[in-house]
Amino acid sequence: MRLLADECVYSKTIKFLKKEGHGVRTVQEEGLSGSKDREVLQHAIKNDLVLLTRDRDFQDIIKYPPSQHNGIIVMEIHPKHMDAVHRTLSKMLETHENLSRTLAIADRQKYRLVRG
């Protein structure tokens, strides 16, 4: 899966996903440091990327309707539970190859999907 990691995503998470074989680009690599949420999401849409973030604002399906993007994964992650969230994230990405038009929320115990 091709992902765009928001600025708030831990570098350990990015390394984990790359090791798992996922194509991960960062907001910094894409020249979007300091960009507004909408600009980051528009870049993901334009480049057919799933946005990976810790920013809970992206859970707002009124503001960011799943039917209008390639997928958003919001991680509810704290350094203390990082490995557990990584396991949940890995399971979700293995089970769901296509997250287009989906809001996915992953925490240390489970993941939830909201389809558009």
Beta strands, then each sheet from edge to edge (+ up, - down):
strand 1: 2-5
strand 2: 23-26
strand 3: 50-53
strand 4: 72-75
strand 5: 102-106
strand 6: 111-115
sheet 1: 2+ 1+ 3+ 4+ 5+ 6-
end
